[in-house]
Each structure stands twice: as structure tokens, then as C-alpha cells.
Amino acid sequence: MLKTNEERLVKVSVLGEVSSPVMRYPYRISAKGEPMVLPGVGGIRYNVRVGDPAVGWMADHVEPGVSIKVSDTNANMALNILSCIGNEAIVVSGDAKGSKGVVTGKHGGIEHVIVDFSPEVLDKLVIGDKVLVKAYGVGLKILNFPEVRVMNIDPKLLKLMDLKIVEGFLEVPVTHLVPASIMGSGLGAVQTYSGDYDIQLFDEETVKKYHLEDLRLGDLVAIMNAEHTYGRIYRSGAVSIGVVVHTDCVMAGHGPGVTTIMTSGSGKIKPRIDPEANIAKLLNLRDDI
């Protein structure tokens, strides 16, 4: 049985606003050298939610559901660090005031927190509406597994993940194994308590070998030979677990983004393949998948 320090964690409010899509230039240059005009980060996505495919959209870095941030840099850092996947989010202004959603990811670079709401709520939201997150999870530890560092996850979601102790390892259900050799944008960060890093899908042989063509938003994945304790590094035998938080991308070095939820530099995590290991299912966010 896993023991945590949940009762010692602090639950605190952080506030974001529904962000506008942003474009610095019309064209994105694909890894094949093709100029493309595509939807990207920010805004309200009416037809892309967690549980949907992460691959195959005419899009680049699209975040499912709703993206939130604030203009003040320090406040936005707090929003991104303190918010955890699985946290409750509440609309506190506009026509959707009082509606509730769930944090499903964090996106580095643009520094967005990503929130899932039902279609009925999405139709009432507008850019600029304020969303309060009851941030809870920073500092979470698995007390009887000190070799595993936990981050970016609500204790409630951790309990729902069907974690098991098997022969001295923490067995974690995931939909896919991902080799660290194809991880791209996001490398070089010195911390993993916000943001994500990307699975490059440009090598067809690797994509086929690891069945990455059917990645879904919200999937739990295991990145093999990767440690995320203090930033993201390659380490033989290490295993890191994350959630797929945005769609694939056309630009070189990019792909579906993964926000880390746990890591073990000593390899004490043992992935277990489970096609149902998706936060949309674990958190009952949808009844149509």
C-alpha cells in the first residue's frame, strides 16, 4: 500500500484568464521545409479535448479545451508551478461563472495551464474570462517510495492510477513506452514543475515500433532512460511518467507535449501497458469515449 504526505499539503488559489490564440507570423516551417498556416496555442478549442487523438490534426501545438494564463510574469509562474493535473478549476466571471472544470496539463514556452470543461461550458466562455484553480499537489511525496519523485499531480489523480508495488518497483499503468532518444523541445529546462517536452514523431520506423501514431491527449506515457528530477536529462535505466498535454507539431524538434508527473533516476518505476491509462477516463471527464 502506498503512503503519501497528502494531509500535509497546502491547497491554495491561483487565478488565470482564458487566453487568446497568438501568432507572431502566419507561417510555420515544417520539418520538410513546407510553409504552413495552422491553428496553434491559446484560446478555446470546441472540438479538441483530452481523450481525443494527439496526432493527425491540421494544427500545431494545439492545447485541448481551454488555455489560461495571466499577464503578470510572477503571478503566471505561480499559476503554472502550483496548478497540478487533476485540480479543480472554477470559472469566476462571465456567463459561465460557477462552472467547474479540471486542470489537464501545462505547456511550456507559452506558459499556459490547460483546463478541460464540458462542451456546454465551452459555449459560454469567452477570451478574458477568469478561472480560479484550487491548486493542490505541490510537495506530494510517496513516503514508502523515496526513489520516485512526484510532481504536477493532484493526490486524487494519483490514487486513481492503480499504482502497484511489484518486487520492489512502483508499477505504473501507461498507454505507451517512449524512448528518450526522440524527445525534443523542452530539453535544457532546469526544472519540471511546469511546462512540458515534446515527443518527436518524424522517424517513421520509431513511430511504428512504439505505436505512437495512436497517442491520445491525456494518455499516461513512460519515457524510458529519462530522468526529470532537476530538469530533463538522459540517464540509462531511469524512467519518467507524464501526461500528453498538447497535439503534435509540424516544426522540427517538436511533437505531442508531455508534462511530467513522476520520475525515478534509479529506475524504480516499472511501466505496465494499459490502453485505458488516460486521464479523461480516470477522472470521468467524458462519457463518449
C-alpha positions in Angstrom: 0.0 0.0 0.0 1.3 3.4 -0.9 1.7 6.0 1.8 1.8 9.7 1.0 2.0 13.0 2.8 -1.3 14.3 1.3 -2.5 15.6 4.7 0.4 18.0 4.9 -0.1 19.6 1.5 -1.4 23.2 1.2 -4.4 23.9 -1.1 -4.1 27.5 -2.5 -6.0 29.6 -5.0 -4.4 30.8 -8.2 -6.1 32.7 -11.0 -5.8 32.7 -14.7 -7.7 34.2 -17.7 -8.8 32.5 -20.8 -6.0 33.4 -23.2 -6.3 34.4 -26.8 -4.6 32.5 -29.6 -1.4 34.2 -30.6 0.5 34.3 -33.8 3.9 36.0 -34.4 3.9 35.2 -38.1 1.5 33.4 -40.4 3.8 30.6 -41.5 5.3 27.7 -39.6 8.0 25.9 -41.5 7.6 22.1 -41.3 10.4 19.7 -40.8 10.1 19.0 -44.5 10.6 22.7 -45.4 7.0 23.4 -46.2 5.4 26.7 -45.1 2.1 26.0 -43.4 -0.6 28.2 -41.8 -2.2 26.3 -38.9 -4.1 26.9 -35.6 -1.7 26.8 -32.6 -1.7 27.7 -28.9 -4.2 29.6 -26.9 -8.0 30.2 -27.0 -11.0 27.9 -26.6 -11.0 24.6 -28.6 -14.5 23.5 -29.1 -13.7 20.1 -30.8 -10.4 19.1 -29.2 -10.5 17.6 -25.7 -8.5 15.2 -23.5 -9.2 11.7 -24.8 -9.1 12.8 -28.4 -6.2 11.9 -30.7 -3.0 13.8 -30.2 -1.9 13.1 -33.8 -3.3 13.9 -37.2 -4.9 17.3 -36.7 -4.4 20.2 -39.1 -2.8 22.1 -36.2 0.4 22.8 -34.4 0.8 22.6 -30.6 -3.0 22.8 -30.1 -4.0 22.6 -26.4 -7.2 20.7 -25.7 -10.1 22.6 -24.0 -9.1 26.0 -22.6 -5.8 27.7 -22.1 -5.3 30.1 -19.2 -2.6 32.5 -18.1 -2.1 36.0 -16.6 -0.1 38.9 -17.9 1.9 39.4 -14.7 5.0 37.2 -15.1 5.4 36.3 -11.4 1.7 35.5 -11.0 1.8 33.4 -14.1 4.8 31.5 -12.8 2.8 30.7 -9.6 -0.2 29.7 -11.7 2.0 27.3 -13.7 4.0 25.9 -10.8 1.2 25.5 -8.3 -1.5 24.1 -10.6 -1.5 20.3 -10.8 -3.1 17.9 -13.2 -6.5 16.9 -11.7 -7.0 20.1 -9.8 -10.5 21.7 -9.7 -10.9 24.8 -11.8 -13.9 27.2 -11.4 -15.0 30.0 -13.8 -15.4 33.1 -11.6 -16.5 35.7 -14.2 -18.7 36.0 -17.3 -21.7 33.9 -18.5 -20.1 30.6 -17.4 -19.5 31.9 -13.8 -19.7 29.0 -11.3 -18.9 26.3 -13.9 -16.3 23.7 -12.9 -13.5 22.1 -14.9 -10.3 20.2 -14.3 -6.6 21.0 -15.0 -5.3 18.6 -17.6 -1.8 19.9 -18.3 0.8 22.6 -18.5 2.5 24.0 -21.7 6.0 25.5 -21.5 7.3 28.3 -23.7 3.8 29.9 -23.9 3.4 29.1 -20.1 -0.2 28.1 -20.3 -2.2 26.0 -17.8 -4.7 23.8 -19.8 -8.2 23.2 -18.4 -11.0 20.8 -19.5 -14.6 22.0 -19.4 -17.8 20.3 -20.8 -19.0 21.4 -24.3 -21.9 23.3 -22.6 -19.4 25.4 -20.6 -17.1 26.0 -23.6 -20.0 27.6 -25.4 -20.4 30.1 -22.6 -16.8 31.0 -22.2 -15.1 34.0 -23.9 -11.5 35.1 -24.0 -10.6 37.0 -20.9 -13.0 35.1 -18.5 -11.3 34.4 -15.2 -10.7 30.9 -14.0 -9.7 30.1 -10.4 -7.7 26.9 -9.8 -7.7 25.3 -6.4 -4.0 24.3 -6.6 -3.2 21.2 -4.7 -0.3 18.7 -5.1 3.0 20.6 -4.9 5.1 18.8 -2.3 3.4 15.5 -2.7 5.6 12.5 -1.8 5.2 8.7 -1.8 6.7 8.1 1.6 7.5 4.4 1.1 9.0 5.1 -2.4 11.5 7.9 -1.9 13.3 6.8 -5.1 10.3 8.2 -7.0 9.9 11.9 -7.3 6.3 13.1 -7.8 5.2 16.4 -9.3 2.4 18.2 -11.1 -0.3 15.8 -10.0 -3.3 16.1 -7.7 -3.3 13.5 -4.9 -6.8 12.4 -6.1 -5.5 11.5 -9.5 -2.5 9.7 -8.0 -5.0 7.4 -6.1 -6.9 6.7 -9.3 -3.9 5.5 -11.2 -4.0 1.9 -10.0 -0.3 2.0 -8.8 1.1 -1.2 -7.5 4.2 -2.3 -5.7 5.7 -5.3 -7.5 9.0 -6.8 -6.4 10.4 -3.6 -5.1 9.2 -1.5 -8.1 6.4 1.0 -8.4 4.2 -0.4 -11.3 2.5 2.4 -13.2 -0.1 1.9 -16.0 0.7 3.7 -19.3 -0.5 3.5 -22.8 2.9 3.8 -24.5 6.6 3.5 -23.9 8.6 6.4 -25.5 12.4 6.2 -26.0 14.2 9.3 -24.6 16.1 9.4 -27.9 13.2 11.0 -29.7 12.3 13.6 -27.0 12.8 17.2 -28.3 11.7 20.7 -27.4 11.8 21.3 -23.6 15.2 19.7 -23.1 17.5 22.1 -21.3 15.0 23.3 -18.7 16.3 23.2 -15.1 13.0 22.2 -13.5 10.0 20.1 -14.4 7.4 21.7 -12.1 5.8 23.5 -15.0 5.8 23.1 -18.8 6.4 20.0 -20.9 8.6 18.5 -23.5 7.8 17.1 -26.9 7.8 13.6 -28.5 9.2 13.9 -32.0 7.3 11.8 -34.5 9.4 12.4 -37.6 11.1 9.0 -37.7 8.5 6.6 -39.1 10.3 3.5 -38.0 10.3 4.6 -34.4 6.7 5.7 -34.5 5.7 2.3 -35.9 7.8 0.4 -33.4 6.3 2.1 -30.4 2.8 2.6 -31.8 3.0 6.4 -31.3 0.6 7.1 -34.2 -2.3 6.5 -31.9 -1.3 8.7 -29.0 -4.2 10.5 -27.3 -4.4 13.7 -25.4 -4.4 12.8 -21.7 -2.5 9.5 -22.2 -0.1 8.5 -19.4 3.2 7.6 -21.1 6.5 6.2 -19.8 9.7 7.9 -21.2 12.5 5.4 -20.9 16.0 6.3 -20.0 14.9 9.8 -18.9 15.2 11.4 -15.5 13.3 14.6 -14.6 14.3 15.2 -11.0 16.1 18.5 -11.8 15.3 19.2 -15.4 15.2 16.7 -18.2 18.2 14.5 -18.8 19.1 11.2 -20.5 20.0 8.6 -17.9 20.3 4.9 -18.7 17.7 2.9 -16.7 15.8 5.9 -15.5 12.0 6.1 -16.1 9.7 9.2 -16.1 5.9 9.2 -16.4 4.0 12.0 -18.0 0.7 13.1 -19.4 0.3 14.0 -23.1 -1.0 17.7 -22.9 -1.0 19.1 -26.5 -1.2 17.9 -30.1 1.6 17.0 -32.5 3.5 19.7 -34.4 5.0 20.2 -37.9 8.1 22.0 -36.8 11.5 20.3 -36.3 12.2 19.2 -32.7 8.5 19.4 -31.7 5.6 17.0 -31.3 3.0 16.0 -28.7 3.9 17.6 -25.4 4.3 15.6 -22.1 4.0 17.1 -18.6 5.9 15.1 -16.0 4.1 13.6 -13.1 6.7 11.3 -11.6 10.3 10.2 -12.2 12.9 7.8 -10.9 16.6 8.2 -11.8 17.3 4.8 -10.2 14.7 3.1 -12.4 12.3 2.2 -9.6 9.3 2.8 -11.9 8.1 -0.2 -13.8 5.6 0.7 -16.6 2.6 -1.5 -17.3 0.9 -1.2 -20.6 -2.8 -0.4 -20.2 -4.7 1.1 -23.2 -7.2 2.7 -20.8 -4.5 4.8 -18.9 -5.8 8.2 -19.9 -6.8 11.0 -17.5 -10.1 11.5 -19.4 -11.1 8.1 -18.2 -9.5 8.2 -14.8 -11.2 11.5 -13.9 -14.5 10.7 -15.8 -14.2 13.8 -17.9 -16.2 12.4 -20.8 -18.9 9.8 -21.3 -18.4 9.5 -25.1 -15.0 7.6 -25.1 
